[in-house]
Amino acid sequence: MLDLGRLRVLQALVLREIDLVLTDEYTYLPRPRRPELNAEVLVSEPMRIALPAGHPLAARPGPVRMGELADQVWATGHVGTNHADLLERTCVELGGYRPAVRFRTNDLLVVFAVIAHGGAAAIVPDLALAEDQAGIVVRDIADARVSRRMVMWTRVGADVRPSVRAVLAALRDSADALVAGRPGLVRGVPDADSAPAAP
């Protein structure tokens, strides 16, 4: 599913209404590239499975296969969001089932609460720091690397403007600092993610 809001923002960039856009994109949900725009991946981060601390798979160390969660209830974003679409595609592509979504919210703190207290599981980005939340255990996905990318979009040639160049440099410096402080993050696109699955 294409996010129409995101496409409108990119169109505003093309029309010179704005100078820069930051978006995210996920494995199985790449954004179409446009010849008049530059898309630079600043940071890639793994998506991970967050489970209630009492879940049987939480007691076992190591990655979890999506197929092991076929009977699990899930928490995710509202229908039509990238987060909801990612969960659906990941469960179908890697586990062979459609997820039983019981909780929908776009608030990550609510997602954490329903994992810890409602028995749901969720796929969350590494930067969400779910492992720091009481009652939650985080595991890597065993089947494949599922990731989120932070993408910086500009118009081709926009970096000739000093103000745009300064903002681009500041964002790149911030991405470098973020990656230096979090070992699970990668600056740019990791080799394993260079050719994401088609939507």
N, C-alpha and C positions, 0 to 999 in steps of 0.2 A: 504494500500500500504506500502511495506517495503522500508525504506530508505537505498538504497544500499551503499551510502557513509558511513552511520553510521555502517552498518554491516562490511564494510572494516576496519573501525577504530577499531572495537571490535576484528576483526581477527588479526590486528596488535598487539593488546594487548595480545591475546593468543600466538602469535608467539614471544613475548618478544621484539618486536621492540620498544614498548613504555611501560611505567609502569603504567599509569593512564589515564583514559578518563572521561571527564565530558560531559554528554549529557542531553537533556531534553526529556520527554515523556508526552503524553497528555491523558486525558480521551478518551476512545474509540480507542486509538492508543498505547497500551502498547507494550514494547519491549520484545521479547522472552528472557527468562533467560537461561544462559548456566552454566552447572555444574562446569566448570573450572574457572568461573568468579564470583566475589562478586559484587553485585549491591546494593549500599546503597543510599537511598533517603535522600538527604541533606535537601531540602526545598520543600514544596508543596505550591502552590499559586493558588488562584481562577482565572479563566478566566472570563472576564466581557464584557458586551456589551458597546461599545462606539458609541454614537449617535451625530448627529449635534445638537447644542444647540436649534435650531428652530424646531426640530422634535416633533410631538405631544406627543410621549411617554416620551420625555425628560422633559416635563412640569409636568408630574405626578411623584410623589415620589415613591420609592420602586422598587422591582424587576420587570423585564419584562419577559413575556413568549415568547419563541421562535416562537410560532404560530402567535403571534401578528406582527411578522416581515416578514411574508410570501411574501409580495409585495415589500419589501425593496431591494434596490440595495446594494451590499456589496463590501468591499475592503478586500483583503487577499493576502497571499503570492503566488508565482508562482506555477503552476501546479506541483504536485509531492512533495511539501514541506509539513512538518507536519502542518504548519499553515493552508494551503489550505485544507488539508485532514481533519483537525479538524473542520473547518467551515462546510464543506460538511456533515460530520458525525453528527455534532451537530444539524444542520438544519433538516436533515432527521430523526434522532432518536427522537429528542425532539419536532420538529415542524411539521414533516410530509411533508416537501417540499424540493426541491433542491434550493439552494440559487442562485439568479441572481447576479453573480459576474461581475461587470463592471470594476473594477480596480484591477490590480495585481502588487505587488511590494514586495520585501523582505526588504525594508527600512521602518522602523517604523515611521520615521518622514514624509515620503511621505504618509503613511497610515493616519496619523493624519491630514495632509493637505487636503486629499480628503474627510475625514469625515467633517472637519470644513467648507470646501469651495465647495465640490463636492456633498454633500448630502448623502454620503455613510454611512453605518454602518460597524462595524468590531468587531470581538471578539479579545480582547487584554488581555495579562497577567497583573495581579495587579501591578507587579513591573515596568510596562511600564509607570506608573504615568500619564495615559491619562487624569485623572481628573484635572491635572495641565495645560493642554493645552487649550488655548483660543478657544472658539467656540465649545467645546466638553463637553458632559455630559456622565457620566459613570453610568451604572446600573448593578446590579447583575442579573444573569440568574435565573428565578423563578423555572424552571422545575426540575432542578437537579444541583448538584455541578459538574461543569466542571472545571478541573484543569490542571495545568502544574506542573511537578515534575522535579527538578534538581537532576540527578542521577550521582553518582560517582562510576565508575567501576574500579576494580583492579583484578589481577589474584589471585586465591586462594593461600594463603601463601606468597604473595608478601610483606606483612607488617612485615616480619622478617627483611627486610632491613631497617636500620636506616633512610636513605634518604626518602624512601617511607613513613615510619611511620611519619616523620616530616611533609611531605606535607599533608598527611591525617589529621593530627592533626590541621594544619593551616586551611585547608578547613572546618573542623568541627567547629573550633572556628569562622571562618567567617560566617558560616551558623547560628550559635547561635546568633551572633551579628546582623545579618540581620533580623532574626525573632524577636529579642528583640525590634528592631526599627520599625517594620511594623506589626500592629496587625492582618492583614489579612493573614499573612503567618503562616505556621505550620512547625515545625521541624520534618522531617520524613514524614510518611504517616498518614493523618487524618483518624479517624475511618470510616467516610463516603466514603473514597476513597480506603479502603483496598481491595476491589474486583472490579476493573474496568471492565466495559463491554468488552466482547470479541470483537476483530476486525472483 
